[in-house]
Amino acid sequence: MAQECIICENNNANYCIKGMDNYSYCKECALQQFSDVSLLQRL
């Protein structure tokens, strides 16, 4: 089952904060919130 982005609820979440995989983000929301996805853990 694909994880859901916590912001837009898109079923295509690809990133999360390291150690917190229940806070997952799609690429668009991760870029908008953090500006740099290299700091996030890829799912």
CHARMM-style PDB file with segment names, atoms N, HN, CA, C and O in Angstrom:
ATOM      1  N   MET     1       0.840  -1.192   0.000  1.00  0.00      PROA
ATOM      2  CA  MET     1       0.000   0.000   0.000  1.00  0.00      PROA
ATOM      3  C   MET     1       0.880   1.248   0.000  1.00  0.00      PROA
ATOM      4  O   MET     1       1.802   1.362   0.807  1.00  0.00      PROA
ATOM      5  N   ALA     2       0.599   2.165  -0.888  1.00  0.00      PROA
ATOM      6  HN  ALA     2      -0.150   2.073  -1.544  1.00  0.00      PROA
ATOM      7  CA  ALA     2       1.372   3.401  -0.992  1.00  0.00      PROA
ATOM      8  C   ALA     2       1.058   4.316   0.190  1.00  0.00      PROA
ATOM      9  O   ALA     2      -0.072   4.365   0.674  1.00  0.00      PROA
ATOM     10  N   GLN     3       2.074   5.031   0.638  1.00  0.00      PROA
ATOM     11  HN  GLN     3       2.993   4.991   0.245  1.00  0.00      PROA
ATOM     12  CA  GLN     3       1.847   5.971   1.723  1.00  0.00      PROA
ATOM     13  C   GLN     3       1.255   7.255   1.185  1.00  0.00      PROA
ATOM     14  O   GLN     3       1.463   7.622   0.029  1.00  0.00      PROA
ATOM     15  N   GLU     4       0.517   7.925   2.041  1.00  0.00      PROA
ATOM     16  HN  GLU     4       0.347   7.626   2.980  1.00  0.00      PROA
ATOM     17  CA  GLU     4      -0.202   9.138   1.677  1.00  0.00      PROA
ATOM     18  C   GLU     4       0.550  10.367   2.178  1.00  0.00      PROA
ATOM     19  O   GLU     4       1.046  10.382   3.304  1.00  0.00      PROA
ATOM     20  N   CYS     5       0.632  11.385   1.346  1.00  0.00      PROA
ATOM     21  HN  CYS     5       0.229  11.373   0.430  1.00  0.00      PROA
ATOM     22  CA  CYS     5       1.235  12.659   1.742  1.00  0.00      PROA
ATOM     23  C   CYS     5       0.375  13.291   2.836  1.00  0.00      PROA
ATOM     24  O   CYS     5      -0.847  13.349   2.702  1.00  0.00      PROA
ATOM     25  N   ILE     6       0.998  13.766   3.917  1.00  0.00      PROA
ATOM     26  HN  ILE     6       1.991  13.719   4.027  1.00  0.00      PROA
ATOM     27  CA  ILE     6       0.220  14.337   5.026  1.00  0.00      PROA
ATOM     28  C   ILE     6      -0.323  15.725   4.714  1.00  0.00      PROA
ATOM     29  O   ILE     6      -1.185  16.222   5.439  1.00  0.00      PROA
ATOM     30  N   ILE     7       0.162  16.363   3.646  1.00  0.00      PROA
ATOM     31  HN  ILE     7       0.862  15.959   3.057  1.00  0.00      PROA
ATOM     32  CA  ILE     7      -0.302  17.707   3.306  1.00  0.00      PROA
ATOM     33  C   ILE     7      -1.426  17.666   2.278  1.00  0.00      PROA
ATOM     34  O   ILE     7      -2.515  18.185   2.522  1.00  0.00      PROA
ATOM     35  N   CYS     8      -1.161  17.050   1.127  1.00  0.00      PROA
ATOM     36  HN  CYS     8      -0.277  16.628   0.929  1.00  0.00      PROA
ATOM     37  CA  CYS     8      -2.152  17.071   0.046  1.00  0.00      PROA
ATOM     38  C   CYS     8      -2.951  15.766  -0.042  1.00  0.00      PROA
ATOM     39  O   CYS     8      -3.879  15.665  -0.844  1.00  0.00      PROA
ATOM     40  N   GLU     9      -2.601  14.781   0.765  1.00  0.00      PROA
ATOM     41  HN  GLU     9      -1.847  14.864   1.417  1.00  0.00      PROA
ATOM     42  CA  GLU     9      -3.259  13.472   0.811  1.00  0.00      PROA
ATOM     43  C   GLU     9      -3.155  12.708  -0.501  1.00  0.00      PROA
ATOM     44  O   GLU     9      -3.990  11.853  -0.798  1.00  0.00      PROA
ATOM     45  N   ASN    10      -2.132  13.017  -1.282  1.00  0.00      PROA
ATOM     46  HN  ASN    10      -1.454  13.712  -1.042  1.00  0.00      PROA
ATOM     47  CA  ASN    10      -1.817  12.276  -2.499  1.00  0.00      PROA
ATOM     48  C   ASN    10      -1.271  10.910  -2.084  1.00  0.00      PROA
ATOM     49  O   ASN    10      -0.490  10.830  -1.136  1.00  0.00      PROA
ATOM     50  N   ASN    11      -1.658   9.856  -2.758  1.00  0.00      PROA
ATOM     51  HN  ASN    11      -2.292   9.921  -3.528  1.00  0.00      PROA
ATOM     52  CA  ASN    11      -1.196   8.510  -2.418  1.00  0.00      PROA
ATOM     53  C   ASN    11       0.191   8.203  -2.953  1.00  0.00      PROA
ATOM     54  O   ASN    11       0.559   7.035  -3.078  1.00  0.00      PROA
ATOM     55  N   ASN    12       0.949   9.208  -3.264  1.00  0.00      PROA
ATOM     56  HN  ASN    12       0.650  10.157  -3.163  1.00  0.00      PROA
ATOM     57  CA  ASN    12       2.238   9.019  -3.896  1.00  0.00      PROA
ATOM     58  C   ASN    12       3.360   9.638  -3.067  1.00  0.00      PROA
ATOM     59  O   ASN    12       4.220  10.326  -3.618  1.00  0.00      PROA
ATOM     60  N   ALA    13       3.368   9.408  -1.770  1.00  0.00      PROA
ATOM     61  HN  ALA    13       2.670   8.849  -1.323  1.00  0.00      PROA
ATOM     62  CA  ALA    13       4.392   9.977  -0.900  1.00  0.00      PROA
ATOM     63  C   ALA    13       5.727   9.274  -1.133  1.00  0.00      PROA
ATOM     64  O   ALA    13       5.796   8.045  -1.103  1.00  0.00      PROA
ATOM     65  N   ASN    14       6.769  10.036  -1.362  1.00  0.00      PROA
ATOM     66  HN  ASN    14       6.713  11.034  -1.386  1.00  0.00      PROA
ATOM     67  CA  ASN    14       8.095   9.490  -1.653  1.00  0.00      PROA
ATOM     68  C   ASN    14       9.140   9.838  -0.608  1.00  0.00      PROA
ATOM     69  O   ASN    14      10.222   9.250  -0.616  1.00  0.00      PROA
ATOM     70  N   TYR    15       8.858  10.766   0.286  1.00  0.00      PROA
ATOM     71  HN  TYR    15       7.980  11.243   0.292  1.00  0.00      PROA
ATOM     72  CA  TYR    15       9.852  11.268   1.231  1.00  0.00      PROA
ATOM     73  C   TYR    15       9.276  11.326   2.640  1.00  0.00      PROA
ATOM     74  O   TYR    15       8.067  11.457   2.827  1.00  0.00      PROA
ATOM     75  N   CYS    16      10.164  11.224   3.630  1.00  0.00      PROA
ATOM     76  HN  CYS    16      11.147  11.117   3.479  1.00  0.00      PROA
ATOM     77  CA  CYS    16       9.746  11.393   5.025  1.00  0.00      PROA
ATOM     78  C   CYS    16      10.909  11.973   5.820  1.00  0.00      PROA
ATOM     79  O   CYS    16      12.054  11.964   5.368  1.00  0.00      PROA
ATOM     80  N   ILE    17      10.599  12.474   7.000  1.00  0.00      PROA
ATOM     81  HN  ILE    17       9.669  12.481   7.367  1.00  0.00      PROA
ATOM     82  CA  ILE    17      11.629  12.940   7.917  1.00  0.00      PROA
ATOM     83  C   ILE    17      12.301  11.703   8.499  1.00  0.00      PROA
ATOM     84  O   ILE    17      11.610  10.762   8.890  1.00  0.00      PROA
ATOM     85  N   LYS    18      13.601  11.680   8.564  1.00  0.00      PROA
ATOM     86  HN  LYS    18      14.162  12.445   8.246  1.00  0.00      PROA
ATOM     87  CA  LYS    18      14.339  10.504   9.022  1.00  0.00      PROA
ATOM     88  C   LYS    18      13.818  10.030  10.376  1.00  0.00      PROA
ATOM     89  O   LYS    18      13.739  10.801  11.332  1.00  0.00      PROA
ATOM     90  N   GLY    19      13.468   8.754  10.436  1.00  0.00      PROA
ATOM     91  HN  GLY    19      13.533   8.127   9.659  1.00  0.00      PROA
ATOM     92  CA  GLY    19      12.979   8.152  11.668  1.00  0.00      PROA
ATOM     93  C   GLY    19      11.504   8.391  11.937  1.00  0.00      PROA
ATOM     94  O   GLY    19      10.981   7.924  12.949  1.00  0.00      PROA
ATOM     95  N   MET    20      10.830   9.100  11.062  1.00  0.00      PROA
ATOM     96  HN  MET    20      11.255   9.479  10.240  1.00  0.00      PROA
ATOM     97  CA  MET    20       9.411   9.420  11.266  1.00  0.00      PROA
ATOM     98  C   MET    20       8.635   9.109   9.990  1.00  0.00      PROA
ATOM     99  O   MET    20       8.125  10.025   9.345  1.00  0.00      PROA
ATOM    100  N   ASP    21       8.537   7.831   9.613  1.00  0.00      PROA
ATOM    101  HN  ASP    21       8.951   7.086  10.136  1.00  0.00      PROA
ATOM    102  CA  ASP    21       7.906   7.489   8.349  1.00  0.00      PROA
ATOM    103  C   ASP    21       6.388   7.655   8.354  1.00  0.00      PROA
ATOM    104  O   ASP    21       5.753   7.439   7.322  1.00  0.00      PROA
ATOM    105  N   ASN    22       5.791   8.032   9.480  1.00  0.00      PROA
ATOM    106  HN  ASN    22       6.307   8.208  10.319  1.00  0.00      PROA
ATOM    107  CA  ASN    22       4.363   8.353   9.477  1.00  0.00      PROA
ATOM    108  C   ASN    22       4.123   9.798   9.029  1.00  0.00      PROA
ATOM    109  O   ASN    22       2.976  10.194   8.822  1.00  0.00      PROA
ATOM    110  N   TYR    23       5.185  10.589   8.877  1.00  0.00      PROA
ATOM    111  HN  TYR    23       6.117  10.268   9.045  1.00  0.00      PROA
ATOM    112  CA  TYR    23       5.103  11.945   8.331  1.00  0.00      PROA
ATOM    113  C   TYR    23       5.704  11.917   6.931  1.00  0.00      PROA
ATOM    114  O   TYR    23       6.860  12.295   6.742  1.00  0.00      PROA
ATOM    115  N   SER    24       4.930  11.474   5.960  1.00  0.00      PROA
ATOM    116  HN  SER    24       3.990  11.167   6.114  1.00  0.00      PROA
ATOM    117  CA  SER    24       5.445  11.316   4.609  1.00  0.00      PROA
ATOM    118  C   SER    24       4.899  12.398   3.686  1.00  0.00      PROA
ATOM    119  O   SER    24       3.799  12.915   3.881  1.00  0.00      PROA
ATOM    120  N   TYR    25       5.699  12.724   2.676  1.00  0.00      PROA
ATOM    121  HN  TYR    25       6.593  12.304   2.517  1.00  0.00      PROA
ATOM    122  CA  TYR    25       5.402  13.829   1.772  1.00  0.00      PROA
ATOM    123  C   TYR    25       5.583  13.392   0.321  1.00  0.00      PROA
ATOM    124  O   TYR    25       6.460  12.582   0.020  1.00  0.00      PROA
ATOM    125  N   CYS    26       4.758  13.926  -0.579  1.00  0.00      PROA
ATOM    126  HN  CYS    26       4.045  14.583  -0.334  1.00  0.00      PROA
ATOM    127  CA  CYS    26       5.013  13.760  -2.010  1.00  0.00      PROA
ATOM    128  C   CYS    26       6.138  14.734  -2.370  1.00  0.00      PROA
ATOM    129  O   CYS    26       6.476  15.613  -1.577  1.00  0.00      PROA
ATOM    130  N   LYS    27       6.712  14.579  -3.556  1.00  0.00      PROA
ATOM    131  HN  LYS    27       6.438  13.865  -4.200  1.00  0.00      PROA
ATOM    132  CA  LYS    27       7.853  15.412  -3.935  1.00  0.00      PROA
ATOM    133  C   LYS    27       7.488  16.888  -3.962  1.00  0.00      PROA
ATOM    134  O   LYS    27       8.272  17.719  -3.502  1.00  0.00      PROA
ATOM    135  N   GLU    28       6.322  17.235  -4.487  1.00  0.00      PROA
ATOM    136  HN  GLU    28       5.685  16.561  -4.861  1.00  0.00      PROA
ATOM    137  CA  GLU    28       5.919  18.640  -4.600  1.00  0.00      PROA
ATOM    138  C   GLU    28       5.781  19.294  -3.217  1.00  0.00      PROA
ATOM    139  O   GLU    28       6.267  20.405  -3.005  1.00  0.00      PROA
ATOM    140  N   CYS    29       5.125  18.609  -2.285  1.00  0.00      PROA
ATOM    141  HN  CYS    29       4.730  17.707  -2.457  1.00  0.00      PROA
ATOM    142  CA  CYS    29       4.952  19.173  -0.938  1.00  0.00      PROA
ATOM    143  C   CYS    29       6.269  19.204  -0.171  1.00  0.00      PROA
ATOM    144  O   CYS    29       6.508  20.133   0.600  1.00  0.00      PROA
ATOM    145  N   ALA    30       7.131  18.199  -0.369  1.00  0.00      PROA
ATOM    146  HN  ALA    30       6.937  17.444  -0.995  1.00  0.00      PROA
ATOM    147  CA  ALA    30       8.442  18.186   0.289  1.00  0.00      PROA
ATOM    148  C   ALA    30       9.273  19.374  -0.172  1.00  0.00      PROA
ATOM    149  O   ALA    30       9.911  20.038   0.645  1.00  0.00      PROA
ATOM    150  N   LEU    31       9.271  19.646  -1.469  1.00  0.00      PROA
ATOM    151  HN  LEU    31       8.753  19.106  -2.132  1.00  0.00      PROA
ATOM    152  CA  LEU    31      10.015  20.800  -1.977  1.00  0.00      PROA
ATOM    153  C   LEU    31       9.440  22.101  -1.455  1.00  0.00      PROA
ATOM    154  O   LEU    31      10.186  23.025  -1.130  1.00  0.00      PROA
ATOM    155  N   GLN    32       8.129  22.183  -1.372  1.00  0.00      PROA
ATOM    156  HN  GLN    32       7.523  21.432  -1.636  1.00  0.00      PROA
ATOM    157  CA  GLN    32       7.480  23.401  -0.888  1.00  0.00      PROA
ATOM    158  C   GLN    32       7.769  23.633   0.597  1.00  0.00      PROA
ATOM    159  O   GLN    32       7.981  24.773   1.013  1.00  0.00      PROA
ATOM    160  N   GLN    33       7.781  22.578   1.388  1.00  0.00      PROA
ATOM    161  HN  GLN    33       7.610  21.653   1.050  1.00  0.00      PROA
ATOM    162  CA  GLN    33       7.974  22.711   2.833  1.00  0.00      PROA
ATOM    163  C   GLN    33       9.439  22.827   3.243  1.00  0.00      PROA
ATOM    164  O   GLN    33       9.762  23.571   4.169  1.00  0.00      PROA
ATOM    165  N   PHE    34      10.334  22.098   2.562  1.00  0.00      PROA
ATOM    166  HN  PHE    34      10.071  21.493   1.810  1.00  0.00      PROA
ATOM    167  CA  PHE    34      11.727  21.997   2.996  1.00  0.00      PROA
ATOM    168  C   PHE    34      12.738  22.591   2.025  1.00  0.00      PROA
ATOM    169  O   PHE    34      13.892  22.793   2.402  1.00  0.00      PROA
ATOM    170  N   SER    35      12.351  22.871   0.809  1.00  0.00      PROA
ATOM    171  HN  SER    35      11.413  22.707   0.503  1.00  0.00      PROA
ATOM    172  CA  SER    35      13.197  23.446  -0.237  1.00  0.00      PROA
ATOM    173  C   SER    35      14.320  22.524  -0.716  1.00  0.00      PROA
ATOM    174  O   SER    35      14.914  22.785  -1.762  1.00  0.00      PROA
ATOM    175  N   ASP    36      14.622  21.465   0.014  1.00  0.00      PROA
ATOM    176  HN  ASP    36      14.139  21.253   0.864  1.00  0.00      PROA
ATOM    177  CA  ASP    36      15.720  20.574  -0.370  1.00  0.00      PROA
ATOM    178  C   ASP    36      15.365  19.148   0.043  1.00  0.00      PROA
ATOM    179  O   ASP    36      15.415  18.817   1.228  1.00  0.00      PROA
ATOM    180  N   VAL    37      15.011  18.310  -0.914  1.00  0.00      PROA
ATOM    181  HN  VAL    37      14.970  18.579  -1.876  1.00  0.00      PROA
ATOM    182  CA  VAL    37      14.612  16.938  -0.579  1.00  0.00      PROA
ATOM    183  C   VAL    37      15.798  16.052  -0.222  1.00  0.00      PROA
ATOM    184  O   VAL    37      15.601  14.941   0.270  1.00  0.00      PROA
ATOM    185  N   SER    38      17.033  16.517  -0.459  1.00  0.00      PROA
ATOM    186  HN  SER    38      17.193  17.419  -0.859  1.00  0.00      PROA
ATOM    187  CA  SER    38      18.185  15.703  -0.102  1.00  0.00      PROA
ATOM    188  C   SER    38      18.323  15.557   1.425  1.00  0.00      PROA
ATOM    189  O   SER    38      19.031  14.670   1.902  1.00  0.00      PROA
ATOM    190  N   LEU    39      17.662  16.405   2.165  1.00  0.00      PROA
ATOM    191  HN  LEU    39      17.086  17.125   1.778  1.00  0.00      PROA
ATOM    192  CA  LEU    39      17.694  16.314   3.628  1.00  0.00      PROA
ATOM    193  C   LEU    39      16.676  15.317   4.169  1.00  0.00      PROA
ATOM    194  O   LEU    39      16.692  14.995   5.357  1.00  0.00      PROA
ATOM    195  N   LEU    40      15.791  14.827   3.303  1.00  0.00      PROA
ATOM    196  HN  LEU    40      15.778  15.088   2.338  1.00  0.00      PROA
ATOM    197  CA  LEU    40      14.746  13.884   3.713  1.00  0.00      PROA
ATOM    198  C   LEU    40      15.115  12.460   3.326  1.00  0.00      PROA
ATOM    199  O   LEU    40      15.919  12.236   2.421  1.00  0.00      PROA
ATOM    200  N   GLN    41      14.519  11.508   4.020  1.00  0.00      PROA
ATOM    201  HN  GLN    41      13.866  11.690   4.754  1.00  0.00      PROA
ATOM    202  CA  GLN    41      14.731  10.104   3.721  1.00  0.00      PROA
ATOM    203  C   GLN    41      13.748   9.665   2.644  1.00  0.00      PROA
ATOM    204  O   GLN    41      12.560   9.980   2.718  1.00  0.00      PROA
ATOM    205  N   ARG    42      14.236   8.943   1.649  1.00  0.00      PROA
ATOM    206  HN  ARG    42      15.201   8.687   1.589  1.00  0.00      PROA
ATOM    207  CA  ARG    42      13.383   8.453   0.574  1.00  0.00      PROA
ATOM    208  C   ARG    42      12.691   7.166   1.013  1.00  0.00      PROA
ATOM    209  O   ARG    42      13.301   6.301   1.641  1.00  0.00      PROA
ATOM    210  N   LEU    43      11.417   7.056   0.676  1.00  0.00      PROA
ATOM    211  HN  LEU    43      10.921   7.759   0.166  1.00  0.00      PROA
ATOM    212  CA  LEU    43      10.649   5.850   1.038  1.00  0.00      PROA
ATOM    213  C   LEU    43      10.809   4.772   0.001  1.00  0.00      PROA
ATOM    214  OT1 LEU    43      10.236   3.692   0.141  1.00  0.00      PROA
TER     215      LEU     43
END
